[in-house]
């Protein structure tokens, strides 16, 4: 008889026997695999952290104790253990569970999350609040070795050093973020991983001492203090310990019973503790174990690991091809990513031009300023950094783009933003709808948002030949496709000859064109390729000013969007109606649902066109 269906809360986990816990973990893995095969999602990371999650809910009393999962995408086992089994098949679907932790979904989800590097700062704040309130509850941050490269983590570590907080940091070391981890911290973890045999020996001795009748606990505490004094005397402390933190590890995070012992030991210390665990990303599903990067975030898949559908060509594929072609001709082009080598299509570039490729880890702010430094230091050699990241993560780098790029006046970098616009599945934290509003505030910025692959290649060439901050944004999936022909005007194109002029850009242009074809109103559709600054040619100005009605449609936030820029332009005479995204707290679901939710589906746009 299965154990998982009987688990309705963490209390049920604590009621199980030690022998039942690994069986429960296996059932959780199977449930995750089957659900991800249907719905897609973050598979490999969830399989790797399952055992540790079971141990956490065995040792701690949530929600009184607070578990903060960094990023939040590895909380599938946590959801299954906290009363959400019946809904688990709906994960990432319209009206279903979020693929990330979400405060509105459960009291067991401490935070709504989606971006990395935030868990430790949050946990520090919770631990401080517990201290101020006189509570003896614990705050536990579960953070991967990839996220540990984020600068916020080190800022938090500085604050908690030598403090008497009931805080435990579970450092999940699987040697992977989305791409293979890089950098000095990753190398440091590799070095201390070799001490696992020492850790196992220490745990056995500690268990033996505690088992001595009557005096065991006192002897164990005394031995611990002697050991710590010797380590300080001999300079054998870890870097964490040099900051004033206790350190336990490395330990096998896929061994539930060992994890329980370790977490209990951490609680015994009653101070900030780093618990360094080693896990196998993708554990329990052979294809994910062999290729964890492919199964980090995946669409639906065949359970046998074979591709059951041919993959459609995406803008990410286009980035890979185009950037490599450009770099072959222009030796000054260098590629930069923040731990998204494969996710952003830079794998081929890294292989062909290894000396001109930089993966800085999950540190977007550092990536931008490094790009600026490359451009400044390599100005004579014509170095041109091409920095690739998801649109949603660009929200972190506004100050660096303003201070370290724009303020320098002659610094030219290309910022390539993947996953622009509406993003299916991942939900509110991953929508790429704010970059336009933010980046149009950067002095001298030029922004392209092509609708198809041909326009993308042209935009990339324009960005290469431009100056200052040049941005090319593009959606997660493929290009827009039309059943009509356009007249090209350089930075924009048009079709139709109606007196209602609809202006748009990016992939949403396909919906606009199809909606215009369904509408009763005669229209002209203008599709922008360069969206900022707006086209200034007389032909475009005449098109706008001769219209009886102007409608601007964009797959982006209305506030600060391109529609508002057009409406406020001093040369525009007609009133500009704007259809953009008003409610920016967008739920998760497939792309069709998101388009309908925002009113940007074909029928929604048609109704606006025919509205009188």
N, C-alpha and C positions, 0 to 999 in steps of 0.2 A: 504494500500500500504506500502511495506517495506521501511525502511529508509536506511538501510545499502547499498543497491546498488547505492544510490545517493552520497555516501561518497567517494570522490576521493582524498581528502587531508584534513589535520587538519582545513583548512579554512572552509570546509563544516561543520565540527563539531561545530565551533564557530558560524555558521549561524543558528543552530537549536534553537528551544525554549527549556526552562528548562524542560518542560513536555516530550519532545521527547527524551531526553538523556537516561532515564532508558529503554525506548523502544529500542533504539539503542543498549544498553548494552546487552539486552536480545537476540537480533538478532545476535550479535557478539558471544555470548556464544553458541547459537545453531549451528552457522557455525563452531566454533571450535570443538564442540562435534562431529558433522558429519564428519569433516575432519580427526580428530584423530581416529575415528572408522575405517576409511579406511586406513590411512597411519601410524597409531601409532604416538607417540610423547609425549610431556610433557603436560598432560591434566589438572590435578588438580590445579597446580600453575597458569596456564593461566586463568582458570575460576575464581579463587579467585581475581586476580588483574585486571579484565576487567573494573570494574566501576572506579577504580582509574586511569586507563589508559585513559579512556574517559575524566575524569576530568582534567588530565594533559594536554591533547591536547586542551581542552577548555580554559585553563588558560594561557598556554605558547605558544609561537610562534616558533615552530620548522620548519626548522632546525637551525634558528638563535639562539634560546635557545636549549641547548643540554641535552637530556635525556639519561642517561647512566644506562642501566639495568644490575644489577649484574648477572653474569653467562650468561644472555641473553636468557635463555630458556623460560622465561615468557613473551615474546614480541609478541605473536600471535595477540592479540588485536591491538597492536601498528602497526603491519604489515597491518592489515585490514584497519586501519585508515589512512595509509600513501601511498595509491595508489597501493596496491598489491593484491586487491581483486581478480582480474582475474586470478592471478597465485596461489592463496592460496591453491587450491586443489593439487598443485604439491609439497607442503612442505615436505621436507625430502626425496624427490624422485630424481632420476637421472635427472640432468639438471633443477631442480625446486628450489623453495625457500629453504633457510637454516632454520633449526629448531631453530637457534640462531640468534642474531643480527649479521649483516655482512656488513662491510663498502662497499664492492664491489657490494652489492645488492641495496642499497638505500642511498641517502644523509641524510635520517632521522635516519639511524643507525649510531650512533656516533662512536662506536667501534665494531670490530669483537671480540666476547667474547665466553667463554665456561667454564672457570674456575672461581670459586667464590672468593670473597674478593677483587676484583680489582676495582670495580666501584667507590668507594669513592676517592681513590688515583687519578684515572683518572679525576673525576669531580673536585677535588681540582686543578689539573694542568690546566684544562680548565678554571676554575674560575680565577686563577692567570693570565692566558694568556689574558682573557677578561679585567682584571684590568690593566695589562700593556699596552694593546692596547687602553684603554680608552673607551671600549664598555660597554653598560649597559645590555648585555645579561645575561641570567641565566644559571647555570649548575645545573642539578637535578640528583642526584644519587638515584636510586630505588633499595633497598637492603632488602633482607629477614632477619628475626631474626636468621635463621640458619647461613647465611653467616656472620652475625655480630660477630660470634665467631672467625672469621679468624683474625689472628694477624695483617695483613696489615691494617685492618679497624681501629684498635686502634692507629697504627702509623700515619694514616691520621688524625684521630681526634686530636692527639697531635699537629699537624701542624696548623690546622685551628682554634684552640682555640683562642677566642678573636680577630680574624681577621675580617676585614670589607670586606668580599667576598660575591658576589651575588651567594650563594650556598644553595641549599635546599636538605636535606637528607630525603627521604621518607622511613621510616623504616616499612616494611611490616611484621606485626606480625601475623602469622597464626599458631604459636606454632609447626611448622613442617619445617624440611628441606626435606631430603628424608626419614629419620627416625624421630621419635619423638625427639624434641630438648632436650638437657641436659645441665647441668652446671649452674654456678652462674649467668651468664647474662640472661639466660632463666628464672631463678627464680626471678631475678630483674624485668624483664618485667611482669611476672605474678603479682608481687606486685603492680606495678603502673597501671596495667590494671584496678584495682579496683577503680581508680579515674575517670572513664569515666562519672559518674553522675555529678561530679564537673565540668568536661570539658563542658558538655552540658549546665549546668547552666551558666558558664562563657560566652559561645557563645551567649546565649540569652541576657544576660546583655550587652555584647558588641554591639550586634545588636540594642538593645533598645537605647543605648547611641548614636550610630552613626545616629540613625533616628531622633534625636532632631534637628529641623530646625536651620540652620545657625551655631550653636556652637557644633553640635554633634560630629564631627571628633575631635575637640580640646578637648572636654570632655573625649572622649574615649581614646585618647593618654595620657591625664593626669591620668586617672584611671589606665591605664596600667602601668605607671611609679610608681604610688603609690603601686600597687600590687607587682611589682618586688622588690621595696624597702622593703616591708613588708616580702616578702619571704626570702630575704637575712638576714633580721634582725632576723627572727624566725628560720632560718636554715631549711626552708622547700623546698629548691631547689632539683630538681632531679640531678642525677649524671651527666647528660648531661649539665645541667646549671652550675654545679660546674666546668666544663671544659671551661666555657665561651661561650657556645652555647645557643641559644634560644630553647625552647622546647614547642611544641604544641601537645596535645594529652592526652590519646589515643582517637582516633576518629574512627567512623565506616567507614572503607574504602570501603564498599559495598553500601554506600549511596552517590550517585554521587553529588547531590546538596550540601550536607554537605561538601564533599571533595572540591568542588569548593570554598566554603566560606573559608575553612581552608587554601587552597593554596593561595588564594588572601590575607589572613591575613599574611601568611609567606612572600609574596612579599612585603607587606607593611613594614615589619621589616627591609628589605634591609640589611640583615647580615646573616651569617650562621644559619640555622634553622633545627632542627630535627622535622619532622612531623611524629609522631608515629601513625600508622593506624592499626586497627584490621580487618582482612579479613577472610573469610571462604574458606578454600582450597577445591576446587571441587564444589563450589557453582553453582547450576543450573543443576547438574547431580547427582541424588541420590546415585548411586553406588560409585561415586568419593567422595561425601560428607561423606559417611559412612566409606570408606576405602581409604583415600587420599594417603596412602603409596603405594597402588597397582596401582594407576593411576598417580603417579608422572611421571614416564616414562613408557609408555606402548606400546605394539604392537597393531595391529588392534584388534578390539573387537566388539562384538554384542551390538547394542544400548540398548537392554533390560537389559544389565549387566550380562547376562548369558554367560558362556564359550561356544564358538561355535567350538573350536578345542581342542583336548587333548594336553596338554603341553608335549613337549619332555624333557627328562632328560638332564640337563645341568651340566657344571663343577661347577656352583654355588651350585647346589644340592649336588654334590660330596664333595665340601668343607664342607658343613654343616654336612654331615654324617661322613666324615673321621675325621674332627677335634674333633667332639664330642666323637667318638670312642677312639681317641688318648688321649683326656683329661680324659676320664674315667679310663684309665690305668696309665696315668702320671699326678699326681696331681700338678706338677709344671707348666703345660701348662696354660697360660692365653691368653685370646683373646682381641685384641685391634682393634678398628675401628675409622675412622674419619667421623662420622655421616652417616655411610653406613651399619648399622646393618642388614637390610633386603636386601639391594642391593648387599651385598657381602656374604650373606648366613650365618650370625652369629646369626640370631634370635633364633634358637634352642639352640645354645651354651649359649646365654644370659639367656635363660629360665632355662636351666639345671644347669649352673654354674654361678649364678649371682655375687657371690663374686670374681669370677676370670674373670670378663668381664668389659671392660672399653670402653665407647664411649666418646671420647674427644671433640666431636663437629668437625666442619669443620676446622681442624687445623692439617694438615698432618705433618708439621715439628715438632710440639709439640708431635705428636703421636710417631714419630721415637725416639725422645730423651727420652720420657717417657719409651718407650720399653727398651732403653739402661739402664735407671735408674733402671727399674725393674730387668733386668738381673744382673746388678752390685750389687744392694742391696740384691737380693735374690739368689746370687750365691751359698751360703751354702745350701739353701733349694732346689736348682735345678730349680728355676723359669725360664721358657722358654717362652718368649713372642711370640705370633703368631699375626702379624700385617697384616690386610687385607685391601687393597685399590685398586682402579682402576689403571691400568698401566699409564694412562695419568696423573693422579695426583701424581704419583711417581716422575715426573719430578721436583717437587718442593723440594724434600727432599735430593738432592745429597749431600749437605754440611753436613747435620745431619748424613747421612750414613757414610760419610768419617770421620768427626770430632768426632762424639759422639758414633759411633759404631766401625768402623775399627781402628781408632787411639788408642782405648782402648785395642786392641789386643786380649783380651780373652772374649769379649762380644758376646754371641750367641743369635741371634734373627732369627725368621723365617718371611720373607716378602712374603706374598701371593698376587700376582698381577692378579686381574681379568681383563677381557676385553683386554687381550694382543693381539697384531696383529691388523688386519683390523677390524674396528667397523662400522657396517652399521647404517645409519640413522643420527647419531649425527654430522657427518662431521669432518672438519679439526681439530677442537679443541679436539676431543676425540679419535683420533687414538692411539692405543697402540703400536707404532712402534719405540719408542725411548728408552725404558727401557733397552734393551740389550746393546745398544751403551754406555749408561751412566753407567750401573751397572758393566760392565766388567772393568771399570776404578777404582772400589773400591777394594783396596788391600784385598786379602783373600776371596773375594766373590765367592760363588758357586751358579750356576744358573741351574735350571731344567726347561724344557719346554716339558712336556709330551703330547703325541698325543691322548691317550685314557684314560679311567677311571682307568684301571688296572695300567698303567704306572704312573698315577697321585698318586694313593695310595702308590706305591713303592717310588715315589719321595718324598712324604710327610714323609714317614718313614725315608728315607735317610736324609732329611732336619732336622728332629728331632734329629737324631743321629750325625749330623755334628757339625761344630764349626763355629764361626764367623758369617758373614752374609750369610744365606742360603735363596735363592729365588726360589719360585715355581710360574711360570707364566702360564696362561691358558686363552683360548679365552672366549668370551661372551656366545657362544652357546654350542653345544654338542661335542662329541668325534668324532675322525676320524674313519671311518669304511672301511674295506678292504674285497676283495674277494680272498685273498691269505694268505699263512702262512709265518711267519717270523722265522728266526733262531735267538734265543736270545743270546746276548753277554754281558749281565749285564747292562751296561750303554748305550748300543745301540743295535739295531737289524738290520737284513739285509734280503733281498730276491733277487733272481736272481743270475746269474753267468756271466754276460757280462763284457767286458773290459772297457765300459764306466760306471764309478762309479758316482752315484748321491747321494750326502749327503744332508740331510734336517732334520727338526725337527718340532714338534708341529702339529697342525691340517692340515697345508699345505701338510703334508706327504701324505694325501689321494689323493690330486690332483696330486702329483708327481708320486705315484704308478700307478694311472689310466693313466696318460700321458705316463709313461714308457710302459704300456701295449699296448698303441695305436701306439707307435713309431716303426719305422723300425729298429732302432739301438738296439742291444742287451745290456742290462743294468744290473747293480747291484744297488739296492737302499739301502742305509744305513740311518736309522732313529735314530737320537740321542735322548736320554732322558735327560742325563746331557749334557748341551751344553757348559758350561764353569766351570772349565777348560775343554778343549777338551779331549776325551779319549786318554790315553797314553799306552794302552795295545798293545802288538806286533801284535796282529791279526788285529787291526784297522790300525796300521801303515803299515802293509804289504798290506792290501786292497788298501790303498791310493797309495802307492809307486809302486805297480804292475799294476796300471791302465794305460791304454793308454790315457785316458781322465778323468778328474775330474770336475764335475759340482756341485756347492753348491747352493741350492735353499732355501731362507728363507723369511718368512713373516715379515720382519723387515727392518729398514733403512739399506742401504748398508754400509754407512760410520760408521766405528766402529763395524760393525756386526760380527757375528761368521764366516761368509765366509772369511772376511779379516783376522781374527785371524788364520784360517786354512791356507790361502794362504801365510801368513808371518811366519808360524812355521818353525823352523830351520831344522826339520826332514822331511819336505815335499819336495819331488823331482819334481813331475810333476807340471806344471802350473795349477792353480785352476781357473776355470771360475766361476763367481759369478752372479747369478740372484737373485736380492733383490730389494727393493723399492728405486728407485732413486729420483723420485719426491715425496717429503714428504708432500707437501701441497695437501692432498687428499680430493676431494670433497665428498659430501654426496650422498648416494644411497644405494641400497640393497647390500648384500654381493656378489652376483654374479657379479654385475656391478663393485664393487671395485676390485674383483679378475681380471676381464677383464681389467680394467683401469691400473692396475699395472703389467699386463702380467703374473699373477700367476694363471690364470685359466688353466684348463687341456689342452686346445688347445695351449695356449701361451707357456706352459712348453714343450709340445710335439715338437713344432717348434724349440725350443732351443736344445732339445735333438737330433733332426735329422739334425740340422744345421751343414754344413761341411765347 
